[in-house]
Amino acid sequence: MARAPVGRQQLLDAARAELLEGNGTVDLHSLKRRSGLSTGALYHHFGSKAGLLVAVYEQFHAGLVAAIADDTLPDAQHWSARERARTRNFVAYHFGDPLAGLLLHRIAVEPEVAELEAGALARLMAAAGRNIRQGQLDGDIDAQIDAELAGSCIIGALRFGIADLLRRDPRPSIDEATERLWGVIAGALTFR
């Protein structure tokens, strides 16, 4: 794996820490102090503070995509068994990253991040639609369901459902959260 240019990863790590400490905000003076780098380094690597936030979100989203990728799933015979495992990976990834709640609640309202998230969600919805269509072709899901619409609805439910679960106190366990979200997914589809 290629290493990030010197300073870039320091700024990303410092930004994550600042976001956590600042409840979703980054103070440039604190960021400089924490990273040991100048404001010039921030502008060199990210163009702006907003560019830094975009990079933090991109890093988070890339990790999510890797966590729910097909190669992380068991070789299940039925669509529902495989997708329940994917749902658990989705929950575990979000619950394992202390920044997840802030990224989904506070930082996602930044215009640049909101635009990036919209694109990421569109890609996830398209992939979910293809996945459901494959489940229909395999005979695991009712063929009468609109696969693309179901995929969009499921991704929306997962996005806002995980945001809700991350806010809860006490937070449910990964297994409890998985079952709650899986119940929504299973309720949207008819399995055969």
C-alpha positions in Angstrom: 0.0 0.0 0.0 1.3 3.4 -0.9 2.2 5.7 2.0 0.5 9.1 2.3 2.7 12.1 1.6 4.6 13.4 4.6 2.2 15.6 6.6 -1.0 14.5 4.9 -1.6 11.7 7.3 -0.5 13.8 10.3 -3.2 16.3 9.3 -5.8 13.7 8.9 -5.0 12.1 12.2 -5.0 15.5 13.9 -8.3 16.5 12.3 -10.0 13.3 13.5 -8.8 14.0 17.0 -9.9 17.6 16.8 -13.3 16.6 15.5 -13.8 14.2 18.4 -12.6 16.7 20.9 -14.5 19.6 19.4 -17.7 17.7 18.9 -17.5 18.0 15.1 -15.6 21.2 14.7 -11.9 21.9 13.9 -10.1 24.9 15.2 -7.1 25.7 12.9 -4.9 26.8 15.7 -5.5 23.6 17.6 -5.0 21.6 14.4 -1.6 23.2 13.8 -0.6 22.5 17.4 -1.8 18.9 17.3 -0.3 18.1 14.0 2.9 20.0 14.4 2.4 21.4 10.9 1.7 24.9 9.5 -1.5 26.2 8.0 0.4 26.1 4.7 0.7 22.3 5.0 -3.1 22.1 5.3 -3.6 24.2 2.2 -0.9 22.3 0.3 -2.5 18.9 1.0 -6.2 19.8 1.1 -6.7 23.2 -0.3 -8.9 24.3 2.6 -10.3 23.3 5.9 -13.4 22.0 4.0 -11.0 19.9 1.8 -9.6 18.4 5.0 -13.1 17.5 6.2 -13.8 15.9 2.8 -10.6 13.8 3.1 -11.6 12.7 6.5 -15.0 11.6 5.2 -13.5 10.0 2.1 -11.2 7.9 4.4 -14.1 6.9 6.5 -16.2 5.9 3.5 -13.4 4.0 1.9 -13.1 2.0 5.1 -16.8 1.3 5.1 -16.8 0.1 1.5 -13.9 -2.3 2.3 -15.7 -3.5 5.5 -18.8 -4.5 3.6 -17.2 -5.8 0.4 -18.2 -9.2 -1.0 -14.8 -10.7 -0.1 -15.5 -10.1 3.6 -18.7 -12.2 3.6 -19.2 -15.9 4.1 -20.0 -18.2 1.1 -23.7 -18.4 2.1 -26.1 -20.3 -0.1 -29.0 -17.9 0.4 -29.0 -14.1 -0.2 -30.4 -13.4 3.2 -27.6 -15.2 5.1 -24.9 -13.3 3.1 -26.6 -9.9 3.5 -27.2 -10.4 7.2 -23.4 -10.8 7.5 -22.9 -7.7 5.4 -25.3 -5.8 7.7 -23.3 -6.9 10.7 -20.1 -5.7 9.1 -21.8 -2.4 8.4 -22.8 -2.0 12.1 -19.4 -3.2 13.4 -17.6 -0.7 11.2 -19.7 2.3 12.4 -19.6 1.2 16.0 -15.8 0.7 15.8 -15.1 4.2 14.6 -15.6 6.9 17.3 -15.9 9.5 14.5 -18.9 7.7 12.8 -21.6 9.5 14.8 -20.1 12.9 14.1 -19.6 12.2 10.5 -23.2 11.2 10.1 -24.7 14.0 12.2 -22.6 17.1 12.3 -20.0 17.0 9.6 -22.3 15.7 6.9 -24.1 19.1 6.9 -20.9 20.8 5.6 -21.7 21.6 2.0 -18.6 19.9 0.5 -19.1 16.8 2.7 -22.8 16.7 2.0 -22.1 16.6 -1.7 -19.5 13.8 -1.3 -21.9 11.8 0.9 -24.7 12.2 -1.7 -22.4 10.6 -4.3 -21.3 7.9 -1.9 -24.9 7.1 -1.1 -25.8 7.0 -4.7 -23.1 4.5 -5.4 -24.2 2.3 -2.4 -27.8 2.5 -3.6 -26.9 1.4 -7.1 -24.8 -1.5 -5.7 -27.7 -2.5 -3.5 -30.1 -2.5 -6.4 -27.7 -4.7 -8.4 -27.3 -7.0 -5.4 -31.1 -7.4 -4.9 -31.5 -8.0 -8.7 -28.9 -10.8 -8.4 -30.9 -12.2 -5.4 -33.9 -12.2 -7.7 -32.1 -13.9 -10.5 -30.9 -16.6 -8.0 -34.5 -17.1 -6.9 -33.9 -15.9 -3.3 -36.0 -12.7 -3.5 -39.4 -12.1 -5.0 -39.0 -11.1 -8.6 -41.9 -8.6 -8.4 -39.9 -6.3 -6.1 -38.5 -3.2 -7.8 -34.8 -3.9 -7.1 -33.5 -0.4 -7.6 -36.2 1.2 -5.4 -35.7 -1.5 -2.7 -31.9 -0.9 -2.8 -32.4 2.9 -2.4 -34.8 2.4 0.5 -32.6 -0.1 2.2 -29.5 2.1 2.0 -31.5 5.1 3.2 -32.8 3.0 6.1 -29.3 1.8 7.0 -27.8 5.3 6.8 -30.4 6.9 9.0 -30.9 3.8 11.2 -27.2 3.6 12.1 -27.1 7.3 12.8 -30.0 6.8 15.2 -28.4 3.8 16.9 -25.1 5.6 17.3 -26.9 8.4 19.3 -28.6 6.0 21.7 -27.6 5.8 25.3 -27.0 3.0 26.1 -25.9 2.0 22.7 -27.1 -1.5 21.7 -24.6 -4.2 21.1 -23.3 -4.9 17.6 -25.5 -8.0 17.5 -28.6 -6.2 18.8 -28.1 -3.3 16.3 -27.6 -5.8 13.5 -30.8 -7.6 14.2 -32.8 -4.3 14.4 -31.4 -3.2 11.1 -31.8 -6.6 9.5 -35.4 -6.6 10.6 -36.0 -3.5 8.5 -34.2 -5.0 5.5 -36.0 -8.3 5.8 -39.3 -6.5 6.1 -38.7 -4.6 2.9 -38.1 -7.8 0.9 -39.9 -11.1 0.4 -37.6 -14.1 0.5 -38.2 -17.4 -1.1 
